[in-house]
Amino acid sequence: MRYPKAPRTDLTAPTGKFRVLAIVVEAESADLYTVGDFSSVAAAEQAAMQRAGIGSPVYVYDDKAKLIVRYGSWH
């Protein structure tokens, strides 16, 4: 499932790249930040796996804002 509160512009990687987005889940809010844009899906997935965890969902999107994979969980 894609992160529902993120605008499409945040989800869309530059052409030919993959965007990693992470969410910091706190008691009152969830803040979205961009980890980076990567040239390969393997590099993006590796970066996402390193940051993901319980309370730290991380998403990988392509240049069409299509969700590739999600790591971690909301709680």
Phi and psi in radians as a Rosetta constraint file:
Dihedral C 1 N 2 CA 2 C 2 CIRCULARHARMONIC -1.290 0.35
Dihedral N 2 CA 2 C 2 N 3 CIRCULARHARMONIC 2.755 0.35
Dihedral C 2 N 3 CA 3 C 3 CIRCULARHARMONIC -1.197 0.35
Dihedral N 3 CA 3 C 3 N 4 CIRCULARHARMONIC 2.007 0.35
Dihedral C 3 N 4 CA 4 C 4 CIRCULARHARMONIC -1.212 0.35
Dihedral N 4 CA 4 C 4 N 5 CIRCULARHARMONIC -0.426 0.35
Dihedral C 4 N 5 CA 5 C 5 CIRCULARHARMONIC -1.582 0.35
Dihedral N 5 CA 5 C 5 N 6 CIRCULARHARMONIC -0.132 0.35
Dihedral C 5 N 6 CA 6 C 6 CIRCULARHARMONIC -1.425 0.35
Dihedral N 6 CA 6 C 6 N 7 CIRCULARHARMONIC 2.311 0.35
Dihedral C 6 N 7 CA 7 C 7 CIRCULARHARMONIC -1.202 0.35
Dihedral N 7 CA 7 C 7 N 8 CIRCULARHARMONIC 2.674 0.35
Dihedral C 7 N 8 CA 8 C 8 CIRCULARHARMONIC -0.964 0.35
Dihedral N 8 CA 8 C 8 N 9 CIRCULARHARMONIC -0.612 0.35
Dihedral C 8 N 9 CA 9 C 9 CIRCULARHARMONIC -1.095 0.35
Dihedral N 9 CA 9 C 9 N 10 CIRCULARHARMONIC -0.576 0.35
Dihedral C 9 N 10 CA 10 C 10 CIRCULARHARMONIC -1.266 0.35
Dihedral N 10 CA 10 C 10 N 11 CIRCULARHARMONIC -0.505 0.35
Dihedral C 10 N 11 CA 11 C 11 CIRCULARHARMONIC -1.441 0.35
Dihedral N 11 CA 11 C 11 N 12 CIRCULARHARMONIC -0.327 0.35
Dihedral C 11 N 12 CA 12 C 12 CIRCULARHARMONIC -1.586 0.35
Dihedral N 12 CA 12 C 12 N 13 CIRCULARHARMONIC 2.068 0.35
Dihedral C 12 N 13 CA 13 C 13 CIRCULARHARMONIC -1.360 0.35
Dihedral N 13 CA 13 C 13 N 14 CIRCULARHARMONIC 2.775 0.35
Dihedral C 13 N 14 CA 14 C 14 CIRCULARHARMONIC -1.043 0.35
Dihedral N 14 CA 14 C 14 N 15 CIRCULARHARMONIC 2.765 0.35
Dihedral C 14 N 15 CA 15 C 15 CIRCULARHARMONIC -0.902 0.35
Dihedral N 15 CA 15 C 15 N 16 CIRCULARHARMONIC 2.229 0.35
Dihedral C 15 N 16 CA 16 C 16 CIRCULARHARMONIC 1.384 0.35
Dihedral N 16 CA 16 C 16 N 17 CIRCULARHARMONIC 0.141 0.35
Dihedral C 16 N 17 CA 17 C 17 CIRCULARHARMONIC -2.116 0.35
Dihedral N 17 CA 17 C 17 N 18 CIRCULARHARMONIC 3.053 0.35
Dihedral C 17 N 18 CA 18 C 18 CIRCULARHARMONIC -2.227 0.35
Dihedral N 18 CA 18 C 18 N 19 CIRCULARHARMONIC 2.274 0.35
Dihedral C 18 N 19 CA 19 C 19 CIRCULARHARMONIC -1.771 0.35
Dihedral N 19 CA 19 C 19 N 20 CIRCULARHARMONIC 2.359 0.35
Dihedral C 19 N 20 CA 20 C 20 CIRCULARHARMONIC -1.886 0.35
Dihedral N 20 CA 20 C 20 N 21 CIRCULARHARMONIC 2.134 0.35
Dihedral C 20 N 21 CA 21 C 21 CIRCULARHARMONIC -2.046 0.35
Dihedral N 21 CA 21 C 21 N 22 CIRCULARHARMONIC 2.369 0.35
Dihedral C 21 N 22 CA 22 C 22 CIRCULARHARMONIC -2.094 0.35
Dihedral N 22 CA 22 C 22 N 23 CIRCULARHARMONIC 2.708 0.35
Dihedral C 22 N 23 CA 23 C 23 CIRCULARHARMONIC -2.195 0.35
Dihedral N 23 CA 23 C 23 N 24 CIRCULARHARMONIC 2.288 0.35
Dihedral C 23 N 24 CA 24 C 24 CIRCULARHARMONIC -1.724 0.35
Dihedral N 24 CA 24 C 24 N 25 CIRCULARHARMONIC 1.958 0.35
Dihedral C 24 N 25 CA 25 C 25 CIRCULARHARMONIC -1.674 0.35
Dihedral N 25 CA 25 C 25 N 26 CIRCULARHARMONIC 2.109 0.35
Dihedral C 25 N 26 CA 26 C 26 CIRCULARHARMONIC -2.142 0.35
Dihedral N 26 CA 26 C 26 N 27 CIRCULARHARMONIC 3.036 0.35
Dihedral C 26 N 27 CA 27 C 27 CIRCULARHARMONIC -0.951 0.35
Dihedral N 27 CA 27 C 27 N 28 CIRCULARHARMONIC -0.739 0.35
Dihedral C 27 N 28 CA 28 C 28 CIRCULARHARMONIC -1.765 0.35
Dihedral N 28 CA 28 C 28 N 29 CIRCULARHARMONIC -0.322 0.35
Dihedral C 28 N 29 CA 29 C 29 CIRCULARHARMONIC -2.679 0.35
Dihedral N 29 CA 29 C 29 N 30 CIRCULARHARMONIC 3.040 0.35
Dihedral C 29 N 30 CA 30 C 30 CIRCULARHARMONIC -2.344 0.35
Dihedral N 30 CA 30 C 30 N 31 CIRCULARHARMONIC 2.005 0.35
Dihedral C 30 N 31 CA 31 C 31 CIRCULARHARMONIC -1.762 0.35
Dihedral N 31 CA 31 C 31 N 32 CIRCULARHARMONIC 2.282 0.35
Dihedral C 31 N 32 CA 32 C 32 CIRCULARHARMONIC -1.676 0.35
Dihedral N 32 CA 32 C 32 N 33 CIRCULARHARMONIC 2.398 0.35
Dihedral C 32 N 33 CA 33 C 33 CIRCULARHARMONIC -2.523 0.35
Dihedral N 33 CA 33 C 33 N 34 CIRCULARHARMONIC 2.669 0.35
Dihedral C 33 N 34 CA 34 C 34 CIRCULARHARMONIC -1.529 0.35
Dihedral N 34 CA 34 C 34 N 35 CIRCULARHARMONIC 2.167 0.35
Dihedral C 34 N 35 CA 35 C 35 CIRCULARHARMONIC -1.322 0.35
Dihedral N 35 CA 35 C 35 N 36 CIRCULARHARMONIC -0.765 0.35
Dihedral C 35 N 36 CA 36 C 36 CIRCULARHARMONIC 2.884 0.35
Dihedral N 36 CA 36 C 36 N 37 CIRCULARHARMONIC 3.014 0.35
Dihedral C 36 N 37 CA 37 C 37 CIRCULARHARMONIC -1.955 0.35
Dihedral N 37 CA 37 C 37 N 38 CIRCULARHARMONIC 2.306 0.35
Dihedral C 37 N 38 CA 38 C 38 CIRCULARHARMONIC -2.150 0.35
Dihedral N 38 CA 38 C 38 N 39 CIRCULARHARMONIC 2.592 0.35
Dihedral C 38 N 39 CA 39 C 39 CIRCULARHARMONIC -1.303 0.35
Dihedral N 39 CA 39 C 39 N 40 CIRCULARHARMONIC -0.416 0.35
Dihedral C 39 N 40 CA 40 C 40 CIRCULARHARMONIC -2.266 0.35
Dihedral N 40 CA 40 C 40 N 41 CIRCULARHARMONIC 2.663 0.35
Dihedral C 40 N 41 CA 41 C 41 CIRCULARHARMONIC -1.153 0.35
Dihedral N 41 CA 41 C 41 N 42 CIRCULARHARMONIC -0.574 0.35
Dihedral C 41 N 42 CA 42 C 42 CIRCULARHARMONIC -1.117 0.35
Dihedral N 42 CA 42 C 42 N 43 CIRCULARHARMONIC -0.745 0.35
Dihedral C 42 N 43 CA 43 C 43 CIRCULARHARMONIC -1.156 0.35
Dihedral N 43 CA 43 C 43 N 44 CIRCULARHARMONIC -0.701 0.35
Dihedral C 43 N 44 CA 44 C 44 CIRCULARHARMONIC -1.126 0.35
Dihedral N 44 CA 44 C 44 N 45 CIRCULARHARMONIC -0.763 0.35
Dihedral C 44 N 45 CA 45 C 45 CIRCULARHARMONIC -1.123 0.35
Dihedral N 45 CA 45 C 45 N 46 CIRCULARHARMONIC -0.679 0.35
Dihedral C 45 N 46 CA 46 C 46 CIRCULARHARMONIC -1.102 0.35
Dihedral N 46 CA 46 C 46 N 47 CIRCULARHARMONIC -0.786 0.35
Dihedral C 46 N 47 CA 47 C 47 CIRCULARHARMONIC -1.105 0.35
Dihedral N 47 CA 47 C 47 N 48 CIRCULARHARMONIC -0.700 0.35
Dihedral C 47 N 48 CA 48 C 48 CIRCULARHARMONIC -1.139 0.35
Dihedral N 48 CA 48 C 48 N 49 CIRCULARHARMONIC -0.773 0.35
Dihedral C 48 N 49 CA 49 C 49 CIRCULARHARMONIC -1.084 0.35
Dihedral N 49 CA 49 C 49 N 50 CIRCULARHARMONIC -0.616 0.35
Dihedral C 49 N 50 CA 50 C 50 CIRCULARHARMONIC -1.193 0.35
Dihedral N 50 CA 50 C 50 N 51 CIRCULARHARMONIC -0.485 0.35
Dihedral C 50 N 51 CA 51 C 51 CIRCULARHARMONIC -1.740 0.35
Dihedral N 51 CA 51 C 51 N 52 CIRCULARHARMONIC -0.266 0.35
Dihedral C 51 N 52 CA 52 C 52 CIRCULARHARMONIC -1.360 0.35
Dihedral N 52 CA 52 C 52 N 53 CIRCULARHARMONIC 2.678 0.35
Dihedral C 52 N 53 CA 53 C 53 CIRCULARHARMONIC -3.126 0.35
Dihedral N 53 CA 53 C 53 N 54 CIRCULARHARMONIC -2.989 0.35
Dihedral C 53 N 54 CA 54 C 54 CIRCULARHARMONIC -1.228 0.35
Dihedral N 54 CA 54 C 54 N 55 CIRCULARHARMONIC 2.188 0.35
Dihedral C 54 N 55 CA 55 C 55 CIRCULARHARMONIC 1.399 0.35
Dihedral N 55 CA 55 C 55 N 56 CIRCULARHARMONIC 0.148 0.35
Dihedral C 55 N 56 CA 56 C 56 CIRCULARHARMONIC -2.444 0.35
Dihedral N 56 CA 56 C 56 N 57 CIRCULARHARMONIC 1.267 0.35
Dihedral C 56 N 57 CA 57 C 57 CIRCULARHARMONIC -1.245 0.35
Dihedral N 57 CA 57 C 57 N 58 CIRCULARHARMONIC 2.499 0.35
Dihedral C 57 N 58 CA 58 C 58 CIRCULARHARMONIC -2.319 0.35
Dihedral N 58 CA 58 C 58 N 59 CIRCULARHARMONIC 2.371 0.35
Dihedral C 58 N 59 CA 59 C 59 CIRCULARHARMONIC -2.093 0.35
Dihedral N 59 CA 59 C 59 N 60 CIRCULARHARMONIC 2.574 0.35
Dihedral C 59 N 60 CA 60 C 60 CIRCULARHARMONIC -2.083 0.35
Dihedral N 60 CA 60 C 60 N 61 CIRCULARHARMONIC 2.199 0.35
Dihedral C 60 N 61 CA 61 C 61 CIRCULARHARMONIC -2.126 0.35
Dihedral N 61 CA 61 C 61 N 62 CIRCULARHARMONIC 2.724 0.35
Dihedral C 61 N 62 CA 62 C 62 CIRCULARHARMONIC -1.700 0.35
Dihedral N 62 CA 62 C 62 N 63 CIRCULARHARMONIC -2.973 0.35
Dihedral C 62 N 63 CA 63 C 63 CIRCULARHARMONIC -1.360 0.35
Dihedral N 63 CA 63 C 63 N 64 CIRCULARHARMONIC 0.074 0.35
Dihedral C 63 N 64 CA 64 C 64 CIRCULARHARMONIC -2.020 0.35
Dihedral N 64 CA 64 C 64 N 65 CIRCULARHARMONIC 0.262 0.35
Dihedral C 64 N 65 CA 65 C 65 CIRCULARHARMONIC 1.130 0.35
Dihedral N 65 CA 65 C 65 N 66 CIRCULARHARMONIC 0.429 0.35
Dihedral C 65 N 66 CA 66 C 66 CIRCULARHARMONIC -1.561 0.35
Dihedral N 66 CA 66 C 66 N 67 CIRCULARHARMONIC 2.280 0.35
Dihedral C 66 N 67 CA 67 C 67 CIRCULARHARMONIC -1.193 0.35
Dihedral N 67 CA 67 C 67 N 68 CIRCULARHARMONIC 2.205 0.35
Dihedral C 67 N 68 CA 68 C 68 CIRCULARHARMONIC -1.608 0.35
Dihedral N 68 CA 68 C 68 N 69 CIRCULARHARMONIC -0.873 0.35
Dihedral C 68 N 69 CA 69 C 69 CIRCULARHARMONIC -2.804 0.35
Dihedral N 69 CA 69 C 69 N 70 CIRCULARHARMONIC 2.688 0.35
Dihedral C 69 N 70 CA 70 C 70 CIRCULARHARMONIC -2.162 0.35
Dihedral N 70 CA 70 C 70 N 71 CIRCULARHARMONIC 2.406 0.35
Dihedral C 70 N 71 CA 71 C 71 CIRCULARHARMONIC -2.085 0.35
Dihedral N 71 CA 71 C 71 N 72 CIRCULARHARMONIC 2.766 0.35
Dihedral C 71 N 72 CA 72 C 72 CIRCULARHARMONIC 1.363 0.35
Dihedral N 72 CA 72 C 72 N 73 CIRCULARHARMONIC -3.068 0.35
Dihedral C 72 N 73 CA 73 C 73 CIRCULARHARMONIC -2.548 0.35
Dihedral N 73 CA 73 C 73 N 74 CIRCULARHARMONIC 2.870 0.35
Dihedral C 73 N 74 CA 74 C 74 CIRCULARHARMONIC -1.317 0.35
Dihedral N 74 CA 74 C 74 N 75 CIRCULARHARMONIC -0.521 0.35
